[in-house]
């Protein structure tokens, strides 16, 4: 009997601790911003993209994962103004990876590719690297073939 009581109490405690999804916080009289865990769905002609991650006062933070047909399509690791991105083929093999940079001014938000972006074939072998500087491609370097 004591074990059943403990199991019920633990179950109720676990259920009450679950964080609600898709919540807003009030930041001023007429302004609310996304905050906490979020799940976003984006319908496409081929299916639905589902993105899961966290917001902090209206800004994406931490790790965001995007799924297509229940398979991981993209993983973003967001830290301040730099986002590291990996995109995957439906088989789970890496397709490309690189980083983006976000610049926020008083009037706009400018997001662009930055640094090295690596592109892979369907077996995960490096094909080439593109180099970006403030969103402009500066070079494209093919991968060396093993002799």
Secondary structure, DSSP 8 states (H G I E B T S, - for coil): -HHHHHHHHHHHHHHHT---SSEEEEEETTEEEEEEEEEEEEE-SS-EEEEEEEEETTEEEEEEEEEETTEEEEEEEEETTEEEEEEE-TTS-EEEEEEEEEEE-SS-EEEEEEEEEEEE-TTS-EEEEEEEETTEEEEEEE-----
